[in-house]
Amino acid sequence: MKAQIQANYEERLARYVTLIQGTEPPGLVPKLAIYRELLRQHRMHGDRLWKIEPVLHPLIFAVETDLYLATARLLEEPRRAEGSLFAFLDFCMKNQANITWKSGQQPVEVLEKQFNELESRRNTINAIMGRRDKFFAHLDKRYFKEPARIYVDYSLEADDVIALVNAVIGVIAEHQWKLKESAAISVAEFYTIGVDNMVRNLEAGRRKNFPGQLD
């Protein structure tokens, strides 16, 4: 029984690592890196960024929505989704005595801390779920009539979303490290540099082909 529980734990963890770190399709780490860097570019350039490339404006919204959906999928209520991170933590707590890390038996205190870290961001989770359920996945009658209302009724701050996503990534990274005392190579920097280079190249091209347009 212990071996079966351990194998189940490791198999589930491996799936989460793919959902977090994967590149094909992009996981949560690449999505977050792209989103954060696009926001940083907007803070640097302001609305001038849309002059550098108008498509960057809808792109930020598209990346943001994709990040919300990916995060919501991982933070679903356990009764609705077996793959929820909350379901994973519940499984770990119920089987804690039969799950072993490199250092020994999995400590229940660590699991409780991880659960509480996610729950402390419940308002952000609820807002993301609200946007997904009422607007992105299913168009509620109210938001069909007033699309912009979704941003009022389920308001979100970018910093809160980033903190929540980092918390999700942190839970999986901690399990991965403590199971094997090794971590997957983060791909975040690759995507961050890629977005920065993209904006630089777009700006250079705009200056070359449309002199004075950015001044």
C-alpha positions as CSV (number, residue, x, y, z in Angstrom):
1,M,0.0,0.0,0.0
2,K,2.8,2.4,0.9
3,A,4.6,1.8,-2.4
4,Q,1.4,2.4,-4.3
5,I,0.7,5.7,-2.5
6,Q,4.2,6.8,-3.1
7,A,4.0,5.9,-6.8
8,N,0.7,7.7,-7.1
9,Y,2.2,10.8,-5.4
10,E,5.2,10.9,-7.7
11,E,3.1,10.4,-10.8
12,R,0.8,13.2,-9.9
13,L,3.7,15.5,-9.0
14,A,5.4,14.8,-12.4
15,R,2.2,15.9,-14.2
16,Y,2.1,19.1,-12.2
17,V,5.7,19.8,-13.1
18,T,4.8,19.5,-16.7
19,L,1.9,21.8,-16.3
20,I,4.1,24.3,-14.5
21,Q,7.4,24.1,-16.4
22,G,6.4,22.7,-19.8
23,T,7.1,24.5,-23.0
24,E,4.9,22.5,-25.5
25,P,2.3,23.7,-24.7
26,P,3.6,26.5,-22.5
27,G,3.1,25.9,-18.8
28,L,2.5,28.3,-16.0
29,V,6.1,29.5,-15.7
30,P,6.4,30.6,-19.4
31,K,2.9,32.2,-19.2
32,L,3.8,34.2,-16.1
33,A,7.2,35.2,-17.5
34,I,5.6,36.6,-20.7
35,Y,2.9,38.4,-18.8
36,R,5.2,40.0,-16.3
37,E,7.6,41.2,-19.0
38,L,4.8,42.7,-21.1
39,L,3.6,44.6,-18.0
40,R,7.1,45.8,-17.3
41,Q,7.4,47.0,-20.9
42,H,4.1,48.9,-20.5
43,R,5.4,50.5,-17.2
44,M,8.6,51.5,-19.0
45,H,7.0,52.9,-22.2
46,G,3.4,53.7,-21.1
47,D,0.9,54.0,-24.0
48,R,3.8,54.7,-26.3
49,L,4.1,50.9,-26.3
50,W,1.1,50.8,-28.6
51,K,2.8,53.1,-31.0
52,I,5.8,50.7,-31.1
53,E,3.3,48.0,-32.0
54,P,-0.5,48.3,-31.7
55,V,-0.9,44.5,-31.6
56,L,0.8,44.5,-28.2
57,H,-2.3,46.0,-26.6
58,P,-4.6,43.1,-27.3
59,L,-1.7,40.7,-26.8
60,I,-1.4,41.7,-23.2
61,F,-5.1,41.0,-22.6
62,A,-4.8,37.7,-24.4
63,V,-1.8,36.6,-22.3
64,E,-3.6,37.8,-19.2
65,T,-6.7,35.8,-20.0
66,D,-4.6,32.7,-20.8
67,L,-2.8,33.0,-17.4
68,Y,-6.1,33.3,-15.6
69,L,-7.5,30.2,-17.3
70,A,-4.3,28.1,-16.6
71,T,-4.3,29.2,-13.0
72,A,-8.0,28.5,-12.5
73,R,-7.6,25.0,-13.9
74,L,-5.0,24.3,-11.2
75,L,-7.0,25.9,-8.4
76,E,-10.4,24.3,-9.1
77,E,-12.5,23.0,-6.2
78,P,-11.4,19.4,-5.5
79,R,-14.9,18.0,-5.9
80,R,-15.0,19.4,-9.4
81,A,-11.5,18.5,-10.6
82,E,-9.2,15.6,-9.5
83,G,-6.3,17.5,-11.0
84,S,-6.8,20.5,-8.7
85,L,-3.8,21.5,-6.6
86,F,-6.1,21.6,-3.6
87,A,-7.0,18.0,-4.3
88,F,-3.3,17.1,-4.5
89,L,-2.6,18.7,-1.1
90,D,-5.6,16.9,0.3
91,F,-4.3,13.6,-1.0
92,C,-0.9,14.4,0.5
93,M,-2.3,15.3,3.9
94,K,-4.5,12.1,4.0
95,N,-1.5,9.9,3.0
96,Q,1.3,11.9,4.7
97,A,2.5,8.9,6.7
98,N,3.0,6.9,3.5
99,I,4.8,9.5,1.4
100,T,8.5,9.9,1.7
101,W,10.9,12.7,0.6
102,K,14.7,12.6,0.5
103,S,14.8,13.8,4.1
104,G,12.2,11.2,5.3
105,Q,8.5,11.2,5.9
106,Q,6.6,14.1,4.4
107,P,5.9,16.7,7.3
108,V,2.3,17.6,7.7
109,E,3.4,21.1,8.8
110,V,4.8,21.8,5.4
111,L,1.6,20.7,3.7
112,E,-0.5,22.8,6.0
113,K,1.7,25.8,5.3
114,Q,1.3,25.3,1.5
115,F,-2.5,25.0,1.8
116,N,-2.7,28.1,4.0
117,E,-0.5,30.1,1.6
118,L,-2.9,29.4,-1.2
119,E,-6.0,30.0,0.9
120,S,-4.6,33.4,2.0
121,R,-5.1,34.4,-1.6
122,R,-8.7,33.3,-1.7
123,N,-10.1,36.7,-2.8
124,T,-7.8,36.6,-5.9
125,I,-8.7,33.0,-6.6
126,N,-12.4,33.8,-6.4
127,A,-12.1,36.8,-8.7
128,I,-10.2,34.7,-11.3
129,M,-12.8,31.9,-11.0
130,G,-15.6,34.5,-11.4
131,R,-14.1,35.9,-14.6
132,R,-13.6,32.4,-16.0
133,D,-17.1,31.1,-15.1
134,K,-19.1,34.2,-15.9
135,F,-17.2,35.6,-18.9
136,F,-14.3,33.6,-20.4
137,A,-15.8,30.1,-20.4
138,H,-19.6,30.9,-20.1
139,L,-21.1,34.2,-21.1
140,D,-23.4,35.1,-18.2
141,K,-26.5,37.2,-19.3
142,R,-25.3,40.2,-17.2
143,Y,-21.9,40.3,-18.9
144,F,-23.3,39.7,-22.3
145,K,-25.1,43.0,-21.9
146,E,-22.3,44.8,-20.1
147,P,-19.0,43.1,-20.9
148,A,-16.9,45.8,-19.0
149,R,-18.8,45.0,-15.8
150,I,-16.8,41.8,-15.3
151,Y,-13.8,43.9,-14.5
152,V,-15.7,45.8,-11.7
153,D,-17.5,42.8,-10.2
154,Y,-14.4,40.6,-10.2
155,S,-11.7,43.2,-9.9
156,L,-8.1,42.0,-10.0
157,E,-4.7,43.6,-9.5
158,A,-1.8,42.3,-11.6
159,D,0.5,42.1,-8.6
160,D,-2.1,39.9,-6.7
161,V,-2.4,37.6,-9.7
162,I,1.4,37.3,-10.0
163,A,1.7,36.6,-6.3
164,L,-0.9,33.9,-6.5
165,V,0.7,32.3,-9.6
166,N,4.1,32.4,-7.8
167,A,2.5,30.6,-4.8
168,V,1.2,27.9,-7.1
169,I,4.6,27.4,-8.7
170,G,6.2,27.5,-5.3
171,V,4.1,24.6,-4.0
172,I,5.1,22.3,-6.9
173,A,8.7,23.4,-6.8
174,E,9.0,22.6,-3.1
175,H,7.6,19.2,-3.6
176,Q,9.9,18.5,-6.5
177,W,12.9,19.7,-4.6
178,K,12.2,17.8,-1.4
179,L,11.4,14.6,-3.3
180,K,14.5,14.5,-5.4
181,E,16.7,17.4,-4.0
182,S,16.8,18.7,-7.6
183,A,14.7,21.1,-9.5
184,A,13.8,21.5,-13.2
185,I,15.7,24.2,-15.0
186,S,13.4,27.3,-15.1
187,V,12.5,28.6,-18.5
188,A,11.3,31.9,-17.2
189,E,14.4,33.9,-18.1
190,F,14.3,32.6,-21.7
191,Y,10.8,34.0,-22.2
192,T,11.5,37.2,-20.3
193,I,14.5,38.0,-22.6
194,G,12.5,37.0,-25.6
195,V,9.8,39.5,-24.9
196,D,12.3,42.3,-24.2
197,N,14.1,41.5,-27.4
198,M,10.8,41.5,-29.3
199,V,9.9,45.0,-28.1
200,R,13.4,46.3,-28.8
201,N,13.3,44.9,-32.4
202,L,9.8,46.3,-33.0
203,E,10.9,49.7,-31.7
204,A,14.0,49.7,-34.0
205,G,11.9,48.6,-36.9
206,R,9.3,51.3,-36.3
207,R,12.0,54.0,-36.0
208,K,13.6,52.8,-39.3
209,N,10.4,52.5,-41.3
210,F,8.4,55.4,-39.8
211,P,10.9,58.1,-38.7
212,G,9.5,60.5,-36.1
213,Q,6.4,58.4,-35.3
214,L,7.7,57.5,-31.8
215,D,8.9,61.0,-30.9
